[in-house]
Amino acid sequence: VTCSAFGVVLVRYENRQVYLDVRQTEVQRDRLNEEWGKLQLESATWSLHSLVALEARRELEMLPPPPGDIVVVRLEASR
């Protein structure tokens, strides 16, 4: 009887440990899925920018200005 009781306690303990491992894995999976979604969105954003730049060059013959022609305008903070 003592051995059976000890066996039941051991099995319950092992079940709890496995359950905790499963929960931790699910939490990690959810975090990774969220990060994957953000990375996919970022990738789509960058590819869209590249596509627009490519089309601007090809269809409209637009090029970035030479560095000497770039003027930086700084706005003063309103008081």
PDB file of N, CA, C and O in Angstrom:
ATOM      1  N   VAL A   1       0.839  -1.195   0.000  1.00  0.00           N
ATOM      2  CA  VAL A   1       0.000   0.000   0.000  1.00  0.00           C
ATOM      3  C   VAL A   1       0.878   1.251   0.000  1.00  0.00           C
ATOM      4  O   VAL A   1       0.595   2.213  -0.714  1.00  0.00           O
ATOM      5  N   THR A   2       1.948   1.234   0.806  1.00  0.00           N
ATOM      6  CA  THR A   2       2.841   2.392   0.884  1.00  0.00           C
ATOM      7  C   THR A   2       3.505   2.655  -0.465  1.00  0.00           C
ATOM      8  O   THR A   2       3.644   3.802  -0.890  1.00  0.00           O
ATOM      9  N   CYS A   3       3.909   1.584  -1.123  1.00  0.00           N
ATOM     10  CA  CYS A   3       4.542   1.746  -2.437  1.00  0.00           C
ATOM     11  C   CYS A   3       3.553   2.317  -3.452  1.00  0.00           C
ATOM     12  O   CYS A   3       3.919   3.161  -4.271  1.00  0.00           O
ATOM     13  N   SER A   4       2.314   1.864  -3.400  1.00  0.00           N
ATOM     14  CA  SER A   4       1.293   2.379  -4.319  1.00  0.00           C
ATOM     15  C   SER A   4       1.037   3.861  -4.064  1.00  0.00           C
ATOM     16  O   SER A   4       0.921   4.641  -5.009  1.00  0.00           O
ATOM     17  N   ALA A   5       0.947   4.253  -2.795  1.00  0.00           N
ATOM     18  CA  ALA A   5       0.723   5.660  -2.456  1.00  0.00           C
ATOM     19  C   ALA A   5       1.897   6.510  -2.923  1.00  0.00           C
ATOM     20  O   ALA A   5       1.709   7.595  -3.475  1.00  0.00           O
ATOM     21  N   PHE A   6       3.101   6.013  -2.700  1.00  0.00           N
ATOM     22  CA  PHE A   6       4.288   6.745  -3.150  1.00  0.00           C
ATOM     23  C   PHE A   6       4.282   6.878  -4.674  1.00  0.00           C
ATOM     24  O   PHE A   6       4.632   7.928  -5.212  1.00  0.00           O
ATOM     25  N   GLY A   7       3.882   5.808  -5.365  1.00  0.00           N
ATOM     26  CA  GLY A   7       3.809   5.844  -6.823  1.00  0.00           C
ATOM     27  C   GLY A   7       2.808   6.870  -7.312  1.00  0.00           C
ATOM     28  O   GLY A   7       3.075   7.578  -8.283  1.00  0.00           O
ATOM     29  N   VAL A   8       1.651   6.965  -6.655  1.00  0.00           N
ATOM     30  CA  VAL A   8       0.632   7.951  -7.031  1.00  0.00           C
ATOM     31  C   VAL A   8       1.172   9.362  -6.845  1.00  0.00           C
ATOM     32  O   VAL A   8       0.990  10.216  -7.713  1.00  0.00           O
ATOM     33  N   VAL A   9       1.834   9.611  -5.719  1.00  0.00           N
ATOM     34  CA  VAL A   9       2.401  10.938  -5.451  1.00  0.00           C
ATOM     35  C   VAL A   9       3.445  11.285  -6.503  1.00  0.00           C
ATOM     36  O   VAL A   9       3.478  12.409  -7.005  1.00  0.00           O
ATOM     37  N   LEU A  10       4.289  10.330  -6.835  1.00  0.00           N
ATOM     38  CA  LEU A  10       5.334  10.561  -7.828  1.00  0.00           C
ATOM     39  C   LEU A  10       4.733  10.876  -9.200  1.00  0.00           C
ATOM     40  O   LEU A  10       5.192  11.791  -9.884  1.00  0.00           O
ATOM     41  N   VAL A  11       3.721  10.127  -9.598  1.00  0.00           N
ATOM     42  CA  VAL A  11       3.086  10.355 -10.900  1.00  0.00           C
ATOM     43  C   VAL A  11       2.414  11.725 -10.933  1.00  0.00           C
ATOM     44  O   VAL A  11       2.501  12.426 -11.942  1.00  0.00           O
ATOM     45  N   ARG A  12       1.754  12.113  -9.860  1.00  0.00           N
ATOM     46  CA  ARG A  12       1.119  13.437  -9.814  1.00  0.00           C
ATOM     47  C   ARG A  12       2.166  14.547  -9.917  1.00  0.00           C
ATOM     48  O   ARG A  12       1.965  15.538 -10.619  1.00  0.00           O
ATOM     49  N   TYR A  13       3.272  14.373  -9.218  1.00  0.00           N
ATOM     50  CA  TYR A  13       4.350  15.363  -9.270  1.00  0.00           C
ATOM     51  C   TYR A  13       4.883  15.489 -10.699  1.00  0.00           C
ATOM     52  O   TYR A  13       5.062  16.593 -11.213  1.00  0.00           O
ATOM     53  N   GLU A  14       5.130  14.351 -11.322  1.00  0.00           N
ATOM     54  CA  GLU A  14       5.645  14.371 -12.697  1.00  0.00           C
ATOM     55  C   GLU A  14       4.636  15.012 -13.651  1.00  0.00           C
ATOM     56  O   GLU A  14       5.021  15.745 -14.562  1.00  0.00           O
ATOM     57  N   ASN A  15       3.353  14.738 -13.443  1.00  0.00           N
ATOM     58  CA  ASN A  15       2.317  15.360 -14.278  1.00  0.00           C
ATOM     59  C   ASN A  15       2.325  16.876 -14.130  1.00  0.00           C
ATOM     60  O   ASN A  15       2.193  17.599 -15.117  1.00  0.00           O
ATOM     61  N   ARG A  16       2.479  17.359 -12.902  1.00  0.00           N
ATOM     62  CA  ARG A  16       2.548  18.815 -12.686  1.00  0.00           C
ATOM     63  C   ARG A  16       3.752  19.415 -13.396  1.00  0.00           C
ATOM     64  O   ARG A  16       3.659  20.478 -14.011  1.00  0.00           O
ATOM     65  N   GLN A  17       4.881  18.722 -13.305  1.00  0.00           N
ATOM     66  CA  GLN A  17       6.095  19.221 -13.958  1.00  0.00           C
ATOM     67  C   GLN A  17       5.899  19.300 -15.474  1.00  0.00           C
ATOM     68  O   GLN A  17       6.277  20.286 -16.106  1.00  0.00           O
ATOM     69  N   VAL A  18       5.315  18.270 -16.039  1.00  0.00           N
ATOM     70  CA  VAL A  18       5.075  18.256 -17.483  1.00  0.00           C
ATOM     71  C   VAL A  18       4.090  19.356 -17.865  1.00  0.00           C
ATOM     72  O   VAL A  18       4.275  20.026 -18.881  1.00  0.00           O
ATOM     73  N   TYR A  19       3.050  19.549 -17.062  1.00  0.00           N
ATOM     74  CA  TYR A  19       2.073  20.602 -17.332  1.00  0.00           C
ATOM     75  C   TYR A  19       2.752  21.975 -17.321  1.00  0.00           C
ATOM     76  O   TYR A  19       2.496  22.804 -18.194  1.00  0.00           O
ATOM     77  N   LEU A  20       3.622  22.212 -16.325  1.00  0.00           N
ATOM     78  CA  LEU A  20       4.330  23.494 -16.262  1.00  0.00           C
ATOM     79  C   LEU A  20       5.224  23.685 -17.483  1.00  0.00           C
ATOM     80  O   LEU A  20       5.304  24.785 -18.030  1.00  0.00           O
ATOM     81  N   ASP A  21       5.890  22.630 -17.906  1.00  0.00           N
ATOM     82  CA  ASP A  21       6.726  22.717 -19.106  1.00  0.00           C
ATOM     83  C   ASP A  21       5.884  23.051 -20.338  1.00  0.00           C
ATOM     84  O   ASP A  21       6.288  23.861 -21.172  1.00  0.00           O
ATOM     85  N   VAL A  22       4.725  22.428 -20.444  1.00  0.00           N
ATOM     86  CA  VAL A  22       3.834  22.694 -21.578  1.00  0.00           C
ATOM     87  C   VAL A  22       3.383  24.149 -21.556  1.00  0.00           C
ATOM     88  O   VAL A  22       3.390  24.807 -22.597  1.00  0.00           O
ATOM     89  N   ARG A  23       2.994  24.661 -20.402  1.00  0.00           N
ATOM     90  CA  ARG A  23       2.543  26.055 -20.292  1.00  0.00           C
ATOM     91  C   ARG A  23       3.669  27.017 -20.679  1.00  0.00           C
ATOM     92  O   ARG A  23       3.439  27.978 -21.413  1.00  0.00           O
ATOM     93  N   GLN A  24       4.879  26.762 -20.189  1.00  0.00           N
ATOM     94  CA  GLN A  24       6.007  27.633 -20.526  1.00  0.00           C
ATOM     95  C   GLN A  24       6.278  27.602 -22.028  1.00  0.00           C
ATOM     96  O   GLN A  24       6.584  28.629 -22.632  1.00  0.00           O
ATOM     97  N   THR A  25       6.166  26.438 -22.612  1.00  0.00           N
ATOM     98  CA  THR A  25       6.377  26.313 -24.054  1.00  0.00           C
ATOM     99  C   THR A  25       5.293  27.061 -24.829  1.00  0.00           C
ATOM    100  O   THR A  25       5.582  27.689 -25.847  1.00  0.00           O
ATOM    101  N   GLU A  26       4.062  26.999 -24.358  1.00  0.00           N
ATOM    102  CA  GLU A  26       2.972  27.725 -25.021  1.00  0.00           C
ATOM    103  C   GLU A  26       3.180  29.231 -24.928  1.00  0.00           C
ATOM    104  O   GLU A  26       2.929  29.951 -25.895  1.00  0.00           O
ATOM    105  N   VAL A  27       3.634  29.712 -23.776  1.00  0.00           N
ATOM    106  CA  VAL A  27       3.902  31.145 -23.614  1.00  0.00           C
ATOM    107  C   VAL A  27       5.019  31.570 -24.560  1.00  0.00           C
ATOM    108  O   VAL A  27       4.925  32.608 -25.216  1.00  0.00           O
ATOM    109  N   GLN A  28       6.074  30.762 -24.627  1.00  0.00           N
ATOM    110  CA  GLN A  28       7.180  31.073 -25.529  1.00  0.00           C
ATOM    111  C   GLN A  28       6.700  31.061 -26.983  1.00  0.00           C
ATOM    112  O   GLN A  28       7.084  31.926 -27.770  1.00  0.00           O
ATOM    113  N   ARG A  29       5.861  30.084 -27.338  1.00  0.00           N
ATOM    114  CA  ARG A  29       5.313  30.010 -28.694  1.00  0.00           C
ATOM    115  C   ARG A  29       4.524  31.272 -29.029  1.00  0.00           C
ATOM    116  O   ARG A  29       4.659  31.825 -30.120  1.00  0.00           O
ATOM    117  N   ASP A  30       3.698  31.725 -28.082  1.00  0.00           N
ATOM    118  CA  ASP A  30       2.894  32.923 -28.314  1.00  0.00           C
ATOM    119  C   ASP A  30       3.778  34.149 -28.521  1.00  0.00           C
ATOM    120  O   ASP A  30       3.510  34.975 -29.393  1.00  0.00           O
ATOM    121  N   ARG A  31       4.834  34.263 -27.712  1.00  0.00           N
ATOM    122  CA  ARG A  31       5.762  35.396 -27.883  1.00  0.00           C
ATOM    123  C   ARG A  31       6.446  35.340 -29.242  1.00  0.00           C
ATOM    124  O   ARG A  31       6.571  36.356 -29.926  1.00  0.00           O
ATOM    125  N   LEU A  32       6.886  34.151 -29.627  1.00  0.00           N
ATOM    126  CA  LEU A  32       7.557  34.007 -30.918  1.00  0.00           C
ATOM    127  C   LEU A  32       6.602  34.283 -32.079  1.00  0.00           C
ATOM    128  O   LEU A  32       7.007  34.876 -33.079  1.00  0.00           O
ATOM    129  N   ASN A  33       5.346  33.864 -31.959  1.00  0.00           N
ATOM    130  CA  ASN A  33       4.360  34.169 -33.002  1.00  0.00           C
ATOM    131  C   ASN A  33       4.135  35.672 -33.124  1.00  0.00           C
ATOM    132  O   ASN A  33       4.005  36.197 -34.230  1.00  0.00           O
ATOM    133  N   GLU A  34       4.090  36.358 -31.992  1.00  0.00           N
ATOM    134  CA  GLU A  34       3.918  37.810 -32.010  1.00  0.00           C
ATOM    135  C   GLU A  34       5.117  38.483 -32.671  1.00  0.00           C
ATOM    136  O   GLU A  34       4.958  39.384 -33.495  1.00  0.00           O
ATOM    137  N   GLU A  35       6.318  38.039 -32.304  1.00  0.00           N
ATOM    138  CA  GLU A  35       7.525  38.610 -32.906  1.00  0.00           C
ATOM    139  C   GLU A  35       7.567  38.321 -34.407  1.00  0.00           C
ATOM    140  O   GLU A  35       7.961  39.184 -35.191  1.00  0.00           O
ATOM    141  N   TRP A  36       7.170  37.126 -34.807  1.00  0.00           N
ATOM    142  CA  TRP A  36       7.146  36.757 -36.226  1.00  0.00           C
ATOM    143  C   TRP A  36       6.196  37.668 -36.999  1.00  0.00           C
ATOM    144  O   TRP A  36       6.517  38.115 -38.101  1.00  0.00           O
ATOM    145  N   GLY A  37       5.037  37.939 -36.426  1.00  0.00           N
ATOM    146  CA  GLY A  37       4.088  38.839 -37.072  1.00  0.00           C
ATOM    147  C   GLY A  37       4.664  40.232 -37.257  1.00  0.00           C
ATOM    148  O   GLY A  37       4.492  40.847 -38.309  1.00  0.00           O
ATOM    149  N   LYS A  38       5.349  40.730 -36.234  1.00  0.00           N
ATOM    150  CA  LYS A  38       5.974  42.055 -36.338  1.00  0.00           C
ATOM    151  C   LYS A  38       7.062  42.060 -37.404  1.00  0.00           C
ATOM    152  O   LYS A  38       7.183  43.019 -38.166  1.00  0.00           O
ATOM    153  N   LEU A  39       7.852  40.993 -37.459  1.00  0.00           N
ATOM    154  CA  LEU A  39       8.913  40.916 -38.465  1.00  0.00           C
ATOM    155  C   LEU A  39       8.337  40.828 -39.877  1.00  0.00           C
ATOM    156  O   LEU A  39       8.898  41.404 -40.809  1.00  0.00           O
ATOM    157  N   GLN A  40       7.234  40.121 -40.043  1.00  0.00           N
ATOM    158  CA  GLN A  40       6.594  40.057 -41.359  1.00  0.00           C
ATOM    159  C   GLN A  40       6.089  41.432 -41.784  1.00  0.00           C
ATOM    160  O   GLN A  40       6.229  41.819 -42.945  1.00  0.00           O
ATOM    161  N   LEU A  41       5.507  42.163 -40.847  1.00  0.00           N
ATOM    162  CA  LEU A  41       5.023  43.508 -41.145  1.00  0.00           C
ATOM    163  C   LEU A  41       6.183  44.426 -41.512  1.00  0.00           C
ATOM    164  O   LEU A  41       6.090  45.203 -42.462  1.00  0.00           O
ATOM    165  N   GLU A  42       7.267  44.335 -40.761  1.00  0.00           N
ATOM    166  CA  GLU A  42       8.446  45.157 -41.051  1.00  0.00           C
ATOM    167  C   GLU A  42       9.012  44.813 -42.423  1.00  0.00           C
ATOM    168  O   GLU A  42       9.388  45.702 -43.187  1.00  0.00           O
ATOM    169  N   SER A  43       9.071  43.536 -42.728  1.00  0.00           N
ATOM    170  CA  SER A  43       9.580  43.104 -44.028  1.00  0.00           C
ATOM    171  C   SER A  43       8.707  43.640 -45.160  1.00  0.00           C
ATOM    172  O   SER A  43       9.218  44.109 -46.178  1.00  0.00           O
ATOM    173  N   ALA A  44       7.403  43.569 -44.978  1.00  0.00           N
ATOM    174  CA  ALA A  44       6.486  44.084 -46.000  1.00  0.00           C
ATOM    175  C   ALA A  44       6.660  45.587 -46.171  1.00  0.00           C
ATOM    176  O   ALA A  44       6.609  46.100 -47.289  1.00  0.00           O
ATOM    177  N   THR A  45       6.866  46.290 -45.066  1.00  0.00           N
ATOM    178  CA  THR A  45       7.058  47.736 -45.130  1.00  0.00           C
ATOM    179  C   THR A  45       8.326  48.079 -45.900  1.00  0.00           C
ATOM    180  O   THR A  45       8.320  48.965 -46.755  1.00  0.00           O
ATOM    181  N   TRP A  46       9.414  47.374 -45.595  1.00  0.00           N
ATOM    182  CA  TRP A  46      10.673  47.653 -46.294  1.00  0.00           C
ATOM    183  C   TRP A  46      10.577  47.296 -47.773  1.00  0.00           C
ATOM    184  O   TRP A  46      11.095  48.025 -48.619  1.00  0.00           O
ATOM    185  N   SER A  47       9.929  46.199 -48.089  1.00  0.00           N
ATOM    186  CA  SER A  47       9.833  45.817 -49.497  1.00  0.00           C
ATOM    187  C   SER A  47       8.961  46.808 -50.261  1.00  0.00           C
ATOM    188  O   SER A  47       9.224  47.087 -51.431  1.00  0.00           O
ATOM    189  N   LEU A  48       7.925  47.343 -49.611  1.00  0.00           N
ATOM    190  CA  LEU A  48       7.082  48.340 -50.253  1.00  0.00           C
ATOM    191  C   LEU A  48       7.893  49.603 -50.546  1.00  0.00           C
ATOM    192  O   LEU A  48       7.774  50.178 -51.628  1.00  0.00           O
ATOM    193  N   HIS A  49       8.718  50.038 -49.587  1.00  0.00           N
ATOM    194  CA  HIS A  49       9.558  51.218 -49.794  1.00  0.00           C
ATOM    195  C   HIS A  49      10.508  50.981 -50.967  1.00  0.00           C
ATOM    196  O   HIS A  49      10.681  51.857 -51.814  1.00  0.00           O
ATOM    197  N   SER A  50      11.120  49.805 -51.016  1.00  0.00           N
ATOM    198  CA  SER A  50      12.043  49.488 -52.107  1.00  0.00           C
ATOM    199  C   SER A  50      11.320  49.477 -53.444  1.00  0.00           C
ATOM    200  O   SER A  50      11.858  49.945 -54.448  1.00  0.00           O
ATOM    201  N   LEU A  51      10.111  48.949 -53.462  1.00  0.00           N
ATOM    202  CA  LEU A  51       9.327  48.900 -54.693  1.00  0.00           C
ATOM    203  C   LEU A  51       8.981  50.306 -55.173  1.00  0.00           C
ATOM    204  O   LEU A  51       9.081  50.596 -56.365  1.00  0.00           O
ATOM    205  N   VAL A  52       8.578  51.173 -54.260  1.00  0.00           N
ATOM    206  CA  VAL A  52       8.250  52.558 -54.621  1.00  0.00           C
ATOM    207  C   VAL A  52       9.489  53.262 -55.168  1.00  0.00           C
ATOM    208  O   VAL A  52       9.411  53.963 -56.177  1.00  0.00           O
ATOM    209  N   ALA A  53      10.633  53.076 -54.504  1.00  0.00           N
ATOM    210  CA  ALA A  53      11.871  53.711 -54.967  1.00  0.00           C
ATOM    211  C   ALA A  53      12.261  53.190 -56.352  1.00  0.00           C
ATOM    212  O   ALA A  53      12.695  53.963 -57.206  1.00  0.00           O
ATOM    213  N   LEU A  54      12.111  51.897 -56.573  1.00  0.00           N
ATOM    214  CA  LEU A  54      12.438  51.312 -57.870  1.00  0.00           C
ATOM    215  C   LEU A  54      11.532  51.865 -58.962  1.00  0.00           C
ATOM    216  O   LEU A  54      12.006  52.232 -60.037  1.00  0.00           O
ATOM    217  N   GLU A  55      10.238  51.927 -58.693  1.00  0.00           N
ATOM    218  CA  GLU A  55       9.295  52.462 -59.675  1.00  0.00           C
ATOM    219  C   GLU A  55       9.561  53.945 -59.947  1.00  0.00           C
ATOM    220  O   GLU A  55       9.443  54.393 -61.088  1.00  0.00           O
ATOM    221  N   ALA A  56       9.913  54.697 -58.925  1.00  0.00           N
ATOM    222  CA  ALA A  56      10.211  56.123 -59.111  1.00  0.00           C
ATOM    223  C   ALA A  56      11.409  56.294 -60.036  1.00  0.00           C
ATOM    224  O   ALA A  56      11.423  57.183 -60.887  1.00  0.00           O
ATOM    225  N   ARG A  57      12.407  55.446 -59.865  1.00  0.00           N
ATOM    226  CA  ARG A  57      13.577  55.538 -60.738  1.00  0.00           C
ATOM    227  C   ARG A  57      13.241  55.104 -62.162  1.00  0.00           C
ATOM    228  O   ARG A  57      13.614  55.769 -63.128  1.00  0.00           O
ATOM    229  N   ARG A  58      12.536  53.991 -62.279  1.00  0.00           N
ATOM    230  CA  ARG A  58      12.293  53.408 -63.596  1.00  0.00           C
ATOM    231  C   ARG A  58      11.239  54.181 -64.385  1.00  0.00           C
ATOM    232  O   ARG A  58      11.482  54.554 -65.533  1.00  0.00           O
ATOM    233  N   GLU A  59      10.082  54.423 -63.794  1.00  0.00           N
ATOM    234  CA  GLU A  59       8.967  55.030 -64.514  1.00  0.00           C
ATOM    235  C   GLU A  59       9.064  56.552 -64.594  1.00  0.00           C
ATOM    236  O   GLU A  59       8.717  57.142 -65.617  1.00  0.00           O
ATOM    237  N   LEU A  60       9.529  57.183 -63.531  1.00  0.00           N
ATOM    238  CA  LEU A  60       9.545  58.646 -63.482  1.00  0.00           C
ATOM    239  C   LEU A  60      10.944  59.233 -63.633  1.00  0.00           C
ATOM    240  O   LEU A  60      11.127  60.450 -63.636  1.00  0.00           O
ATOM    241  N   GLU A  61      11.938  58.333 -63.760  1.00  0.00           N
ATOM    242  CA  GLU A  61      13.338  58.749 -63.883  1.00  0.00           C
ATOM    243  C   GLU A  61      13.757  59.668 -62.743  1.00  0.00           C
ATOM    244  O   GLU A  61      14.521  60.613 -62.940  1.00  0.00           O
ATOM    245  N   MET A  62      13.251  59.380 -61.555  1.00  0.00           N
ATOM    246  CA  MET A  62      13.598  60.171 -60.371  1.00  0.00           C
ATOM    247  C   MET A  62      14.851  59.582 -59.737  1.00  0.00           C
ATOM    248  O   MET A  62      14.989  58.365 -59.611  1.00  0.00           O
ATOM    249  N   LEU A  63      15.756  60.461 -59.344  1.00  0.00           N
ATOM    250  CA  LEU A  63      16.986  60.059 -58.669  1.00  0.00           C
ATOM    251  C   LEU A  63      17.175  60.924 -57.434  1.00  0.00           C
ATOM    252  O   LEU A  63      16.687  62.054 -57.393  1.00  0.00           O
ATOM    253  N   PRO A  64      17.869  60.420 -56.437  1.00  0.00           N
ATOM    254  CA  PRO A  64      18.160  61.273 -55.282  1.00  0.00           C
ATOM    255  C   PRO A  64      19.073  62.425 -55.711  1.00  0.00           C
ATOM    256  O   PRO A  64      19.909  62.248 -56.596  1.00  0.00           O
ATOM    257  N   PRO A  65      18.925  63.589 -55.104  1.00  0.00           N
ATOM    258  CA  PRO A  65      19.784  64.715 -55.477  1.00  0.00           C
ATOM    259  C   PRO A  65      21.220  64.466 -55.018  1.00  0.00           C
ATOM    260  O   PRO A  65      21.457  63.718 -54.070  1.00  0.00           O
ATOM    261  N   PRO A  66      22.165  65.096 -55.695  1.00  0.00           N
ATOM    262  CA  PRO A  66      23.553  64.985 -55.243  1.00  0.00           C
ATOM    263  C   PRO A  66      23.682  65.583 -53.835  1.00  0.00           C
ATOM    264  O   PRO A  66      22.942  66.503 -53.487  1.00  0.00           O
ATOM    265  N   PRO A  67      24.605  65.073 -53.033  1.00  0.00           N
ATOM    266  CA  PRO A  67      24.737  65.564 -51.654  1.00  0.00           C
ATOM    267  C   PRO A  67      24.904  67.079 -51.551  1.00  0.00           C
ATOM    268  O   PRO A  67      24.437  67.682 -50.585  1.00  0.00           O
ATOM    269  N   GLY A  68      25.555  67.697 -52.519  1.00  0.00           N
ATOM    270  CA  GLY A  68      25.752  69.145 -52.483  1.00  0.00           C
ATOM    271  C   GLY A  68      24.475  69.940 -52.685  1.00  0.00           C
ATOM    272  O   GLY A  68      24.413  71.114 -52.319  1.00  0.00           O
ATOM    273  N   ASP A  69      23.449  69.315 -53.266  1.00  0.00           N
ATOM    274  CA  ASP A  69      22.180  70.001 -53.515  1.00  0.00           C
ATOM    275  C   ASP A  69      21.170  69.842 -52.381  1.00  0.00           C
ATOM    276  O   ASP A  69      20.086  70.424 -52.433  1.00  0.00           O
ATOM    277  N   ILE A  70      21.509  69.070 -51.372  1.00  0.00           N
ATOM    278  CA  ILE A  70      20.582  68.840 -50.261  1.00  0.00           C
ATOM    279  C   ILE A  70      20.695  69.982 -49.260  1.00  0.00           C
ATOM    280  O   ILE A  70      21.790  70.317 -48.809  1.00  0.00           O
ATOM    281  N   VAL A  71      19.555  70.576 -48.916  1.00  0.00           N
ATOM    282  CA  VAL A  71      19.506  71.671 -47.949  1.00  0.00           C
ATOM    283  C   VAL A  71      18.674  71.207 -46.759  1.00  0.00           C
ATOM    284  O   VAL A  71      17.548  70.736 -46.921  1.00  0.00           O
ATOM    285  N   VAL A  72      19.237  71.345 -45.568  1.00  0.00           N
ATOM    286  CA  VAL A  72      18.521  70.970 -44.352  1.00  0.00           C
ATOM    287  C   VAL A  72      17.920  72.226 -43.746  1.00  0.00           C
ATOM    288  O   VAL A  72      18.631  73.197 -43.489  1.00  0.00           O
ATOM    289  N   VAL A  73      16.618  72.211 -43.519  1.00  0.00           N
ATOM    290  CA  VAL A  73      15.921  73.350 -42.929  1.00  0.00           C
ATOM    291  C   VAL A  73      15.537  72.967 -41.512  1.00  0.00           C
ATOM    292  O   VAL A  73      14.836  71.978 -41.299  1.00  0.00           O
ATOM    293  N   ARG A  74      15.991  73.741 -40.552  1.00  0.00           N
ATOM    294  CA  ARG A  74      15.673  73.463 -39.151  1.00  0.00           C
ATOM    295  C   ARG A  74      14.654  74.487 -38.667  1.00  0.00           C
ATOM    296  O   ARG A  74      14.821  75.689 -38.874  1.00  0.00           O
ATOM    297  N   LEU A  75      13.618  74.011 -38.032  1.00  0.00           N
ATOM    298  CA  LEU A  75      12.591  74.883 -37.487  1.00  0.00           C
ATOM    299  C   LEU A  75      12.900  75.164 -36.029  1.00  0.00           C
ATOM    300  O   LEU A  75      13.259  74.263 -35.272  1.00  0.00           O
ATOM    301  N   GLU A  76      12.758  76.418 -35.648  1.00  0.00           N
ATOM    302  CA  GLU A  76      12.937  76.769 -34.243  1.00  0.00           C
ATOM    303  C   GLU A  76      11.661  76.433 -33.496  1.00  0.00           C
ATOM    304  O   GLU A  76      10.562  76.545 -34.038  1.00  0.00           O
ATOM    305  N   ALA A  77      11.818  76.022 -32.251  1.00  0.00           N
ATOM    306  CA  ALA A  77      10.648  75.706 -31.429  1.00  0.00           C
ATOM    307  C   ALA A  77       9.874  76.985 -31.163  1.00  0.00           C
ATOM    308  O   ALA A  77      10.464  78.016 -30.842  1.00  0.00           O
ATOM    309  N   SER A  78       8.545  76.922 -31.296  1.00  0.00           N
ATOM    310  CA  SER A  78       7.727  78.113 -31.032  1.00  0.00           C
ATOM    311  C   SER A  78       7.696  78.386 -29.538  1.00  0.00           C
ATOM    312  O   SER A  78       7.670  77.465 -28.722  1.00  0.00           O
ATOM    313  N   ARG A  79       7.699  79.674 -29.192  1.00  0.00           N
ATOM    314  CA  ARG A  79       7.742  80.052 -27.770  1.00  0.00           C
ATOM    315  C   ARG A  79       6.449  80.604 -27.312  1.00  0.00           C
ATOM    316  O   ARG A  79       6.312  80.971 -26.145  1.00  0.00           O
TER     317      ARG A  79
END
